[in-house]
Amino acid sequence: MEIDRRDFLKMTLLGSAAVLAAGCDTDPVEKMYPHLIPPYDYVPGRTILFATTCEECPASCGLLVRTREGRAIKIEGNPLNPMNRGRICLQAQSTLQALYSPSRIKGPLARTSEKEETIDWSRGGGILLEKLKAREGEVLYIGPPRSGAFPTLVREFLQALGGGKYLALDMSPLHSLKKANKLVFGKEEIPYYALERAKLLISFGADFLETWLNPVELTRKYAKMHSYSQNGKGKHIHIGPHMSLTGTNADQWIPCPSGCEHLLALGICKLIMGSATHLSQDERALIDKLLEPYRVEQIEKICGIPATTIGDLAHEIMYGAPSLVMAGGNSGASLHATQLQVAVNLLNYLAGNIGKTILFGADYLPGIDDLGQMETAITEMRDGRYKVVLIENVNPAFVLPKDSGFVEVLKGAAFSVSLSTELDETARLCDLHLPTNHFLESWGDARSRRGVYALQQPVMAKVPGFDTKGVGDLILWLAKRLRLSGFEESNYREYLKGRWKELHKELELSVNFEQFWKNAVQRGGYYQDFEPVQVSLDPDLAEFRFSYPPEKRQGLTLLAVNSNLHNANAKGGNRSWLAEVPHPVTQVVWDSWVEIHPNTARRLGIRHGDLVEVSSSSGKVNVAAWLYYGIHESAVAMCTGMGREVMFPNYSSPVTGGKFFPVIENQENLKIVPVKVGVNVMELLSWRLEPLCCDLAFAGEEVEIRPTGKKAYLVTMDGQYLPDVRTSERKDPLGFGDRSQKGRGLIQVLNLDREGRLHEPKQERPHHLAHSYILEHPKKKGFYRSIPENVDRAARLSGKNVAKYHDPYKWEMIIDLDRCIGCSACVVACYAENNIPVVGKDRAGLGREMSWMRVERYIEKNPKTGRFEIYYVPQMCQQCDNAGCEPVCPVYATYQTPDGLNAMIYNRCVGTRYCSNNCPYKVRRFNWRTYMFPAPLHLQLNPAVSVRCKGVMEKCTFCQHRIREAKDRAKDEGRKIRDGEVQTACQQACPTNAIIFGNIKDPNSEISRIKSKDPRRYIQLPELDFQPALSFLKKVNHQGSKA
Amino acid sequence: MSQLSYAELNTRVVRSLEPGGKPWMVSILLAVGALGMGAFAWSVQLRHGLEWSGINHPISWGVYITNFVFWVGIAHAGTLISAILHLLRAPFRSSIARAAEAMTVFAIMTAGLFPIIHLGRPWFAYWLLPYPNQRLLWINFKSPLVWDVFAVSTYMCFSVAFFILGLIPDLAMVRDESKGLKRLFYGIAALGFRGTNHQWLHHTRGYLLFAAMATPLIFSVSSVVAWDFSVSSLPGWHTTILAPFFVCGAVFSGFAMVLTIMIPLRTMFPGFKEIIRMEHLKGIAKLVVFMSLLMSYWYGLEFFGAYYSGSKFESSVIWYRAFGPNKHLFWMMVVFNSVIPLAFIFERVRSKVGALLVVSLLINVGMWIERFLIVVSSLSHDFVPFTWAEYHFQWAEIWITIGSFGFFALLYLLFVKTMPSVAVFEIKEALHSKEEK
């Protein structure tokens, strides 16, 4: 394994982490800082990193949790874990808000139909023990998908109790993939997608940059494949009814009606059959037989996709090798999902991708049970088979469609116990609530794929004030009290160690177990490569039949798309960060919306932002319409996972308040109340499982849409739609506005031709006064000198010999727009790192959001193709050398530091806000009030960054506190800061490595190299001559267009 | 025209200082009420932050700065009338000079509140002053906001001094006409002015000196306020025409405000009708026409500048101002400031008191809108389209604005009942010179 300097650094810190971790002997440990005798190597004020494993989704990425003074304050990726290599998504970062969630339940609770009663553990445990002792029936355990030792423990426990069922509930539609692999190759597993090896990537609806499979790993590889380098740039084609964030990053989007994707794949198969020379006779005969009934002309008619497009796709695959075709995601989870996967498998097989870009033998994401089992469990519950139902950290009452009948059977269950950390919809229905630890407070393990054995350790003592138990410990305790045999371990950590002992034996390593265990704790697990296995076509496939989609229907097809970008997949906790960070494509905050194609909207008489009623056979909801060209005309899309309640301060609303009558907020009345965010799309879906694989059909529900005649209260963060003089009401009847950057060069693009050369697109001529703005203009005889010149002059005049300016550091940042996918992980990282308050929907709507960093989204019309294209550009304080904010501040609250940053001194700020006015990038934020961090969320606050009060300005600091920390460390060690030693929070999080940060004074640093050499570099608004320290690398488009 | 005798003049002015009747009390109550609401709104704002003002990101200056510029503008007319017109010996000046000066003083006092009200942390407003301190913290002399502090405070000190200097002989007159406590009070205020030749000599010289010194201040204060905007890099603000534009606007709105005040004053004190005569009002109306034409010129020049600069940011914001969502305000401003005042060209219109009052009120509204548009529309439509936003008024700023009018009105109402609101000695001088002819 390669170890670069960054990894080395992490590991040195991990060393200290291990000592602390080893210090925690049994679980639970109750320690409150300050220690009388602190652990060895513990220094107050120093960040300590703990390696653990994420439990937010089945991908099980490795985490490094930053802790200060015994509190987890920030989640980062573990660079050693091959799943995510140090990068991390938004949802994982927001898990801190689940750990410190104000809606987290504080202790055991007994519930009868009349009342809720807070009880203690001895009583709560006693009640459960009694029920289990009675042994009147079986026990059902529903939990989140886990792939390590835990399922074994539960299964053994249920076995010892005399039978029961363990069910891992996850809604991700992944079983079609497994099932299709079983059908085609005889291997029921999720393969390893080697995106980085492909030159051409075709995804049938798979939103692998957001939620599907293991998004962080796939995003990282995608960046490798799709970003521009000397070797060119891979091509990505997105096919499907919906253009998700993943689709917007593609080079081409081919709209295809829902339920027809498999036919399109078959059509391509047919066309590339001829060139598939690697097939054996038998295989050829088999595939020929499978494809025989389908003709391209017919597919053309059904899918509404011209035969030339299908031909082009086939051509791309034939000549674009190595290629990779993926299918999946919620928008592909129709009743034909398995057929689509089978067709795609065939396509991959024909293109020769199996064994090259698709490797079997990794067995990704094990441990999820399909929903067919859930259906069985519901039936069995109804039949009274289970006397005790244990539900742990899943929320079936919310995430399952209503007609699944779960809520009714749970209400009717003899005895139901919730073991969730959150008081969620399901927990409210249970008779007893025994809250368990959050995974950051627990021991555990996971196996994300073959060869990755990830370990979970508690990164901190339990959050003060919460009386919880580890779920493993609870089961062991129950087993002991029930006198079940085979559960000797005193706590779950010991149990886990026992399982890892077995693993250690299995792996036949040379190190002894203690060393192995210690290493695993330090490094967050044990990592190996996996052995790919060869697969071939299963001859039984000949029996497989594809079906045509049903006849064209009257209504619209609802796609319940999913994206962890906004909703944390309905996971528990107070994910206010995710609600506040705008959804990258729509820029909607704190709300649900329904995406409708403009043509459909015109037909239905709907304008952008109208409140519409969406009704299906299961129910109806009122939601805002968001007109979007990236959806098929026959479909509408809504996000799953919305509609949950977030605990939020009840600040009085500036929106509904009177214009003349005072709205006063009484500090004493400020409470934390639940705020509903959007609507639950499950109210529209019905319980239809795909017959072959038992995934829920997220796509294909027939809905009707009708305007209500009202305007929705929809808050989006992009202001550019505001009516400009150029888009009149008459020209823009749908009210969508012009969301382009209006030719202001904030995002710049290069075109890559087929030969791999870059071209500037035809640009507007700069205006005739440009030379008087641009300092470096050759003809310029300016009045102003550049800053270094000024400093030199000032030094000379003041009689000093040497001007000390930007010495030895000058921090700069470069953002590669060709890598940026707009996922906003950086924004959440910034919220977490810099104690940025969340302001809520009303205030966000007034433009009072506090985010220091934002990902701007522009919808540009391509002059050549006439189609709309979506671009993203991260924007934050550009730390200008010749900044506008500095000279206008009357009190020097903002000034230029010697290392080239625009420092902001909160204590000195009087709040004139002139700096914000004079900032052309508009990246400064003002505290319009003192915001609350509802307890216990305040425990997450980073002690290295001040919490700002009302009336002061704030902005991005390039994570100045991290620089400070590194400087201090470097000074102690008598050296300079190494390149890559300081990583800003946004850079650290970025799954695509789009952000490069470093010292420009160091000629060998990565940033100096890129800045001096890369022809794609540009700065925004150069005519203002603010000399920003943030530059961008231009986006590269294939042949002048993208999706 | 009937000539007033000196004694008659004295009586009339002294009568204006007698306790006011019901209308005056009602006016005072209204003013106190408005001020009270404003003070209440500000106290809420002090406690909770700038929550209840419509300011947002990116429009971080809004109604408060608009009010500041508006009141600074109002504050111009008094000094202009008493200083420049004094130097030019304009005939219609003497009867309105005192009232206009008082207006200046109170308007600049009102204006001075707004930069403090608008601060995020007003309790640290004194940090904008260069005072010696242990922390060795100094202010940033590059910042136009610091220039503002100096310009406004200089102007305020100067106009107060000028005002008091002019008041002295009249206070002495009131002292001589009154008895008892009142005599004591005005006696102290008159600073021992006895009307000796020696005193008159010094007073006249001093007054002339002040007038000469005040003249550049009229130009400087509005120019500095304009620099608050034009020094920034923001399109719509960053333009060299802003300083003369603001000076003209200030004079224009100041004259309108003088009319707005003089006409009720004449109604309130019927005895003043022959002191503040129709010719005087008509004289101001003529000036209003002139200023209105100048304003139209600046409005046109803004468009020309945007076109001629070739800068798309500049032209975008100027077009946005005129044709964007605020277009109603823009065209209202054009009508109120450039079209309606032209009615004063006609003798028939400008000799009607009602017309004068209505037009002057409309000009006040138009000028407020103009400042609002300059401040807000430039900020709402700047470089980065992603951040464009709109402004929505909130209750606190509305009440604070109303409160500022209450504050101004209260000061003015108290002034007319405590001090001679016409410059008696100057009118006497004028009468005298007429008699001599």
Chai-1 contact restraints between the chains, C-beta under 6 A:
chainA,res_idxA,chainB,res_idxB,connection_type,confidence,min_distance_angstrom,max_distance_angstrom,comment,restraint_id
A,K659,B,W395,contact,1.0,0.0,6.0,A-B,restraint_1
A,F660,B,W395,contact,1.0,0.0,6.0,A-B,restraint_2
A,P662,B,W395,contact,1.0,0.0,6.0,A-B,restraint_3
A,I664,B,V44,contact,1.0,0.0,6.0,A-B,restraint_4
A,D718,B,F386,contact,1.0,0.0,6.0,A-B,restraint_5
A,G719,B,T387,contact,1.0,0.0,6.0,A-B,restraint_6
A,G719,B,W388,contact,1.0,0.0,6.0,A-B,restraint_7
A,G719,B,A389,contact,1.0,0.0,6.0,A-B,restraint_8
A,Q720,B,P385,contact,1.0,0.0,6.0,A-B,restraint_9
A,Q720,B,F386,contact,1.0,0.0,6.0,A-B,restraint_10
A,Q720,B,W388,contact,1.0,0.0,6.0,A-B,restraint_11
A,L722,B,W388,contact,1.0,0.0,6.0,A-B,restraint_12
A,P723,B,P325,contact,1.0,0.0,6.0,A-B,restraint_13
A,V725,B,W319,contact,1.0,0.0,6.0,A-B,restraint_14
A,V725,B,F323,contact,1.0,0.0,6.0,A-B,restraint_15
A,Q741,B,P385,contact,1.0,0.0,6.0,A-B,restraint_16
A,K742,B,P385,contact,1.0,0.0,6.0,A-B,restraint_17
A,H767,B,G310,contact,1.0,0.0,6.0,A-B,restraint_18
A,H768,B,G310,contact,1.0,0.0,6.0,A-B,restraint_19
A,L769,B,S309,contact,1.0,0.0,6.0,A-B,restraint_20
A,L769,B,G310,contact,1.0,0.0,6.0,A-B,restraint_21
A,L846,B,N56,contact,1.0,0.0,6.0,A-B,restraint_22
A,G847,B,N56,contact,1.0,0.0,6.0,A-B,restraint_23
A,G847,B,H57,contact,1.0,0.0,6.0,A-B,restraint_24
A,G847,B,A389,contact,1.0,0.0,6.0,A-B,restraint_25
A,R848,B,N56,contact,1.0,0.0,6.0,A-B,restraint_26
A,E856,B,F386,contact,1.0,0.0,6.0,A-B,restraint_27
A,G884,B,S233,contact,1.0,0.0,6.0,A-B,restraint_28
A,P887,B,K142,contact,1.0,0.0,6.0,A-B,restraint_29
A,V888,B,S143,contact,1.0,0.0,6.0,A-B,restraint_30
A,C889,B,N140,contact,1.0,0.0,6.0,A-B,restraint_31
A,C889,B,S143,contact,1.0,0.0,6.0,A-B,restraint_32
A,P890,B,L128,contact,1.0,0.0,6.0,A-B,restraint_33
A,P890,B,I139,contact,1.0,0.0,6.0,A-B,restraint_34
A,P890,B,N140,contact,1.0,0.0,6.0,A-B,restraint_35
A,P890,B,S143,contact,1.0,0.0,6.0,A-B,restraint_36
A,P890,B,L145,contact,1.0,0.0,6.0,A-B,restraint_37
A,P890,B,V146,contact,1.0,0.0,6.0,A-B,restraint_38
A,V891,B,W127,contact,1.0,0.0,6.0,A-B,restraint_39
A,Y892,B,N140,contact,1.0,0.0,6.0,A-B,restraint_40
A,V910,B,L119,contact,1.0,0.0,6.0,A-B,restraint_41
A,V910,B,R121,contact,1.0,0.0,6.0,A-B,restraint_42
A,V910,B,F124,contact,1.0,0.0,6.0,A-B,restraint_43
A,V910,B,W127,contact,1.0,0.0,6.0,A-B,restraint_44
A,G911,B,L119,contact,1.0,0.0,6.0,A-B,restraint_45
A,G911,B,G120,contact,1.0,0.0,6.0,A-B,restraint_46
A,G911,B,R121,contact,1.0,0.0,6.0,A-B,restraint_47
A,T912,B,L145,contact,1.0,0.0,6.0,A-B,restraint_48
A,R913,B,S60,contact,1.0,0.0,6.0,A-B,restraint_49
A,Y914,B,L145,contact,1.0,0.0,6.0,A-B,restraint_50
A,S916,B,S60,contact,1.0,0.0,6.0,A-B,restraint_51
A,N917,B,S60,contact,1.0,0.0,6.0,A-B,restraint_52
A,N917,B,S232,contact,1.0,0.0,6.0,A-B,restraint_53
A,N918,B,S232,contact,1.0,0.0,6.0,A-B,restraint_54
A,N918,B,S233,contact,1.0,0.0,6.0,A-B,restraint_55
A,P920,B,F383,contact,1.0,0.0,6.0,A-B,restraint_56
A,K922,B,P58,contact,1.0,0.0,6.0,A-B,restraint_57
A,K922,B,V384,contact,1.0,0.0,6.0,A-B,restraint_58
A,K922,B,T387,contact,1.0,0.0,6.0,A-B,restraint_59
A,W928,B,G49,contact,1.0,0.0,6.0,A-B,restraint_60
A,W928,B,L50,contact,1.0,0.0,6.0,A-B,restraint_61
A,W928,B,E51,contact,1.0,0.0,6.0,A-B,restraint_62
A,R929,B,H48,contact,1.0,0.0,6.0,A-B,restraint_63
A,R929,B,G49,contact,1.0,0.0,6.0,A-B,restraint_64
A,R929,B,E51,contact,1.0,0.0,6.0,A-B,restraint_65
A,K950,B,G49,contact,1.0,0.0,6.0,A-B,restraint_66
A,G951,B,G49,contact,1.0,0.0,6.0,A-B,restraint_67
A,G951,B,G120,contact,1.0,0.0,6.0,A-B,restraint_68
A,G951,B,R121,contact,1.0,0.0,6.0,A-B,restraint_69
A,V952,B,G120,contact,1.0,0.0,6.0,A-B,restraint_70
A,L1021,B,F383,contact,1.0,0.0,6.0,A-B,restraint_71
A,L1024,B,S233,contact,1.0,0.0,6.0,A-B,restraint_72
